[in-house]
Amino acid sequence: MRQTCAAALLALTLAAPAQADLVIEGRAAQALHCSAMLFMVSTLLFDMGELSRNDRDAAQRAALVMLDRVPGTEDQRRRAMVQRFNRIMATRTPDQLAEEYATTARWCARTLLG
């Protein structure tokens, strides 16, 4: 189920229709951002051959655990994740994304998973 959800989230990044922005604040917004970054970085590293399928899948399961901290229905969380993907991609180069991930991944894991 989670693997299907992960694949659907990635596919929806390109296929989602324009909708009004969802407003998520505080710790939930941090969880959403960490989840989106982990999901995107693990996908990019896998696509580059730098991450095994098992490691990518484990990272994406962790991203979905983080996403569970965001309030709302599964559909609302999915839409929020797509919005976050789009915002990240519009405001960061791949190098900037990698740098941001490197500086925040430990905090995200410790705060949201541990």
N, C-alpha and C positions, 0 to 999 in steps of 0.2 A: 504493500500500500504506500509506504513512504517513498519507495523508489519511483513509483508511478507519479506521486505528487511532485517529487523533485524534477522529473522529466517534464511534467506539465508546466511547472513554474518557469523553467528555462524556455520552453517553447512559447509560452505566453508573453515573454519579454518582447518578442517581435510582433505578436498577433493581437495584443490587447488594444481594444478601442479606447479612444480618449474619453476620460471620465473626470469628474471633479476630484480634486485632490482630497485624500483622506487626511485627517489631522490626528497624528499620534504624537504624544509628548512624553517627556520624562524617560524613565527606565524602559518603558515599552518602545520608545523611539530608538533608544540605544540598542535594544535587543533586535529590532528590525534592521538597523544599520549593520550591526555585527553579523547577523544572519545573511544578509544580502552580500556583504563583502566575502564571507567565507564561502558561500555558494559560488560566487563569481570567480574568486581566485582559484578554488579547487577545480572548477571547470576549465579555466584558462591553462592551469598547470597540466592538467590531464591532456588537454588538446595539444599542448606543446611537447608531450612525452616526458614531462618532468615528474609526474605523479602516477602511481599505479591506479588501476580501476578500483581496487579495494580501498586504497587510501582516499581516492576521490569520493567513493560512496560513503565511507566513514565520515568524512568532512561534511558531506551534504546531509547526512543524518543528524550530525551535530548542529548544522545550520537550521534544520527543521525543529530541533529541540529548542533552539533559541527563539525561533519564530513562534513557538507555542506560548511564549511569554507576552506576545502581543495580543491585546484584547480583541474580541470580535469573532465573527463566524469564520469558518475556514475560507469562504469566498472573500470576505473582507481582508483577511490576512494575505491571501493570494494576491489580491489587487494592490494591497500596500507593498508587498514584495516587488511586484512588477513596477510600481511607481518608483520605489527605491532603486531598483536596477537601472531604470531609465535616467534617473537623476544622477546616479553615480557615473554612468557612461557619458552623460552630457557634460560633466564638470571635471572629469579626471582623465588623464592619459593612462595607458596601461602601466607606465612607470610610476605615476603618482598613486595609482591604486595599489601597486605592489608595496610602495613605501608606506602608505597609510596602513595597509594590512600588517606590515612588519612591525609597526609601532603600536598597534592596537590589539593584535590577535591575543596576546597573553592576557590583557585586561578582559577582553571579551570572554575568553574561556574561563578565567578565574571567577569572574563576576556572574556570568550567565549559565555556566555549566557546573561549576564546582561549588 
